[in-house]
């Protein structure tokens, strides 16, 4: 029997280069969609690597802020960029490094533009990027300083999240911390009152907020279904519920966050 030919062993420098390329790819994110790409291009804090566009998208993007575009045919765009098949990219994709927002104390103590009171949002096990993107958008609109989530069991920074956030990801801090319970304890030491949103809460949210006039507040929310973990719930100073017009009323987590942020900003 003829012996199968052996593939020559790759030189170590080639192996190292391939490993470095894979590691680099793992540390980047592909943003897509005209709005998300346009806002990322305009963000000087965003480290940008590749811009892939169709000719039509290039004309609609406007100022590229010094970025050189790779123009490709719409028929082969999906092969040029590693996006999920259902991504609504509008012919524009930008490879970037995740944003670095700094430490918990830096984002929590930094005043937000137009804020009426120091306000944060903490998310526990909210893994749907569309929900987190919508929450980031609401957090920006209602003047929250940051959205905080655990590094594990939360939605990472992705193109789908950025597209749902409609540009808010570039401006609204999204800080993923190693341990949420420890982060909540740190926020208490900084003077934040932790208000957990839960359908079983004894008091209604407006009632709780009325008693916290002028105080710094962190709204703590869990995933739909399982809600907050027990330790997260125990960390809260108050458990509040959003009042509904009927017993069957309910909101998903992104809608509940928008309502709670609006109420907290006006209380």
C-alpha positions as CSV (number, residue, x, y, z in Angstrom):
1,X,0.0,0.0,0.0
2,X,1.3,3.3,-1.0
3,X,2.1,5.7,1.9
4,X,0.0,8.8,2.0
5,X,2.0,12.0,1.3
6,X,2.7,14.0,4.4
7,X,2.0,17.7,4.5
8,X,5.2,19.6,5.2
9,X,5.3,21.1,8.7
10,X,4.6,24.8,8.8
11,X,7.5,27.0,9.9
12,X,7.0,28.4,13.5
13,X,6.7,32.0,12.2
14,X,3.8,31.0,9.9
15,X,2.0,29.3,12.8
16,X,2.6,32.4,15.1
17,X,1.3,34.7,12.4
18,X,-1.8,32.6,11.9
19,X,-2.4,32.5,15.7
20,X,-2.0,36.3,15.9
21,X,-4.5,36.8,13.0
22,X,-7.1,34.6,14.7
23,X,-6.5,36.3,18.1
24,X,-6.9,39.7,16.4
25,X,-10.1,38.6,14.6
26,X,-11.6,37.4,17.9
27,X,-11.0,40.9,19.4
28,X,-12.8,42.8,16.7
29,X,-16.5,43.4,16.0
30,X,-18.2,43.9,12.6
31,X,-20.7,46.8,12.8
32,X,-23.3,47.0,10.0
33,X,-26.0,49.2,8.8
34,X,-25.7,52.8,7.6
35,X,-26.6,54.4,10.9
36,X,-24.3,52.3,13.1
37,X,-21.4,52.5,10.7
38,X,-21.8,56.3,10.2
39,X,-21.8,56.9,14.0
40,X,-18.8,54.6,14.5
41,X,-16.8,56.4,11.8
42,X,-17.6,59.8,13.5
43,X,-16.4,58.5,16.9
44,X,-12.8,59.4,17.5
45,X,-12.6,56.9,20.4
46,X,-13.5,54.0,18.2
47,X,-10.5,52.0,16.8
48,X,-11.4,51.2,13.2
49,X,-9.8,48.5,11.0
50,X,-11.8,47.8,7.8
51,X,-14.7,49.5,6.0
52,X,-16.4,47.5,3.4
53,X,-19.2,49.1,1.4
54,X,-21.2,49.0,-1.8
55,X,-21.0,52.0,-4.1
56,X,-24.5,53.0,-3.2
57,X,-23.8,52.8,0.6
58,X,-20.6,54.8,0.1
59,X,-22.5,57.7,-1.4
60,X,-25.0,57.6,1.5
61,X,-22.4,57.4,4.3
62,X,-21.0,60.9,3.6
63,X,-17.8,61.8,5.6
64,X,-15.6,58.8,6.2
65,X,-13.4,60.7,8.7
66,X,-10.2,59.6,7.0
67,X,-11.2,55.9,6.6
68,X,-10.4,54.2,3.3
69,X,-13.3,52.2,2.0
70,X,-13.2,48.9,0.2
71,X,-15.9,49.1,-2.4
72,X,-17.5,45.8,-3.4
73,X,-20.2,44.6,-5.6
74,X,-23.6,44.1,-3.8
75,X,-23.9,40.6,-5.2
76,X,-20.7,39.4,-3.4
77,X,-21.0,41.6,-0.3
78,X,-22.0,38.7,2.0
79,X,-18.9,36.8,0.9
80,X,-16.6,39.8,1.6
81,X,-17.8,40.4,5.2
82,X,-18.4,37.7,7.9
83,X,-21.9,38.7,8.9
84,X,-24.9,36.5,10.0
85,X,-27.1,35.7,7.0
86,X,-30.0,37.7,8.3
87,X,-28.0,40.9,9.0
88,X,-29.6,44.0,7.4
89,X,-26.3,45.6,6.5
90,X,-27.6,48.1,3.9
91,X,-24.3,47.6,2.0
92,X,-22.1,48.9,4.8
93,X,-19.9,47.1,7.4
94,X,-17.1,48.3,9.6
95,X,-14.6,46.2,11.5
96,X,-13.7,47.8,14.8
97,X,-12.2,47.1,18.3
98,X,-14.7,47.1,21.2
99,X,-14.9,50.5,23.0
100,X,-13.1,51.0,26.3
101,X,-15.2,53.0,28.7
102,X,-12.9,52.9,31.7
103,X,-13.6,51.7,35.3
104,X,-16.9,51.4,37.1
105,X,-16.2,54.5,39.2
106,X,-15.2,56.5,36.1
107,X,-18.5,55.8,34.3
108,X,-20.7,55.9,37.4
109,X,-19.4,59.3,38.6
110,X,-19.2,61.0,35.2
111,X,-22.0,63.4,34.7
112,X,-24.2,62.7,31.7
113,X,-25.3,65.5,29.3
114,X,-28.7,66.9,30.4
115,X,-29.2,64.6,33.4
116,X,-31.7,65.5,36.0
117,X,-30.2,63.1,38.6
118,X,-27.4,60.6,38.6
119,X,-28.9,57.5,36.9
120,X,-27.6,54.1,36.0
121,X,-29.0,50.9,34.6
122,X,-27.7,47.4,35.7
123,X,-28.8,44.4,33.7
124,X,-28.6,40.8,35.0
125,X,-28.5,38.0,32.5
126,X,-30.0,40.1,29.7
127,X,-28.5,38.3,26.7
128,X,-30.6,39.4,23.8
129,X,-28.5,42.0,21.8
130,X,-31.7,43.6,20.5
131,X,-33.0,44.2,24.0
132,X,-29.7,45.6,25.2
133,X,-29.4,47.8,22.1
134,X,-32.8,49.2,22.7
135,X,-32.0,49.8,26.4
136,X,-28.8,51.7,25.4
137,X,-30.8,53.9,23.2
138,X,-33.3,54.6,26.0
139,X,-30.5,55.2,28.4
140,X,-29.0,57.8,26.1
141,X,-32.3,59.5,25.5
142,X,-33.2,59.8,29.2
143,X,-29.7,60.8,30.4
144,X,-28.4,57.7,32.1
145,X,-24.7,57.7,32.9
146,X,-24.1,54.1,31.8
147,X,-25.6,50.6,31.3
148,X,-23.8,48.0,33.4
149,X,-23.9,44.2,32.9
150,X,-21.9,41.1,33.9
151,X,-19.1,40.1,31.5
152,X,-20.6,36.6,31.3
153,X,-24.3,35.9,30.7
154,X,-24.9,39.2,29.0
155,X,-25.1,40.5,25.4
156,X,-21.6,41.3,24.0
157,X,-20.9,44.2,21.8
158,X,-22.0,43.0,18.4
159,X,-23.3,44.4,15.1
160,X,-26.9,43.4,15.9
161,X,-26.6,45.3,19.2
162,X,-25.1,48.3,17.6
163,X,-27.8,48.4,14.9
164,X,-30.6,48.2,17.4
165,X,-28.9,50.9,19.5
166,X,-29.1,53.2,16.4
167,X,-25.8,54.9,17.2
168,X,-26.2,55.0,21.0
169,X,-23.4,52.4,21.4
170,X,-20.9,55.0,20.3
171,X,-22.0,57.5,23.0
172,X,-23.7,55.6,25.8
173,X,-21.2,53.6,28.1
174,X,-21.9,49.9,28.1
175,X,-19.7,48.5,30.8
176,X,-19.4,44.7,31.4
177,X,-18.0,44.0,34.8
178,X,-16.4,40.8,36.1
179,X,-18.9,40.4,39.0
180,X,-22.3,42.1,39.1
181,X,-22.9,41.7,42.8
182,X,-19.6,43.3,43.6
183,X,-20.3,46.1,41.2
184,X,-23.6,46.8,42.8
185,X,-22.0,46.9,46.2
186,X,-19.5,49.4,44.9
187,X,-22.3,51.6,43.5
188,X,-23.9,51.6,47.0
189,X,-20.6,52.9,48.4
190,X,-20.7,55.6,45.7
191,X,-24.1,56.8,47.0
192,X,-26.4,55.1,44.5
193,X,-29.7,53.6,45.7
194,X,-30.4,50.3,44.0
195,X,-34.0,49.9,42.7
196,X,-34.8,46.5,41.4
197,X,-37.6,46.1,38.9
198,X,-39.7,43.1,39.5
199,X,-43.3,42.2,39.0
200,X,-43.6,40.9,42.6
201,X,-42.3,44.2,44.1
202,X,-44.3,45.4,47.1
203,X,-44.4,49.1,45.9
204,X,-45.0,50.7,42.6
205,X,-42.1,52.4,40.9
206,X,-43.5,56.0,41.1
207,X,-44.0,55.5,44.8
208,X,-40.5,54.3,45.4
209,X,-39.0,57.1,43.2
210,X,-41.0,59.8,45.1
211,X,-39.2,58.8,48.2
212,X,-35.8,59.2,46.6
213,X,-36.1,62.7,45.2
214,X,-32.6,64.0,44.2
215,X,-30.9,60.7,45.1
216,X,-28.6,58.9,42.7
217,X,-30.5,55.8,41.4
218,X,-29.4,52.6,39.7
219,X,-32.3,50.7,38.1
220,X,-31.6,47.0,38.3
221,X,-33.4,44.7,35.8
222,X,-33.3,41.0,35.1
223,X,-33.9,38.9,32.0
224,X,-37.5,38.2,30.9
225,X,-38.7,35.0,32.4
226,X,-36.0,34.2,35.1
227,X,-35.6,37.8,36.2
228,X,-32.9,38.8,38.5
229,X,-30.7,36.2,40.2
230,X,-31.3,35.8,44.0
231,X,-28.1,37.5,45.0
232,X,-28.8,40.4,42.6
233,X,-32.3,40.9,44.1
234,X,-30.9,40.8,47.6
235,X,-28.4,43.5,46.7
236,X,-31.3,45.9,45.9
237,X,-32.4,48.5,48.4
238,X,-36.0,48.5,47.0
239,X,-38.0,46.2,44.8
240,X,-40.5,48.0,42.7
241,X,-43.1,47.1,40.0
242,X,-44.4,49.1,37.1
243,X,-48.1,49.6,37.6
244,X,-50.3,48.2,34.8
245,X,-53.9,49.0,33.8
246,X,-54.9,45.3,34.1
247,X,-53.7,42.1,35.7
248,X,-52.5,40.7,32.3
249,X,-50.2,43.7,31.6
250,X,-46.6,43.0,31.0
251,X,-43.6,44.6,29.2
252,X,-40.4,43.1,27.8
253,X,-37.2,44.2,29.5
254,X,-36.3,46.9,26.9
255,X,-39.8,48.5,27.1
256,X,-39.7,48.3,30.9
257,X,-36.3,50.0,31.0
258,X,-37.6,52.9,28.9
259,X,-40.6,53.4,31.2
260,X,-38.4,53.2,34.3
261,X,-35.8,55.5,32.9
262,X,-38.5,58.1,32.0
263,X,-40.0,57.9,35.4
264,X,-36.7,58.1,37.3
265,X,-35.7,61.1,35.2
266,X,-38.8,63.0,36.2
267,X,-39.1,62.0,39.8
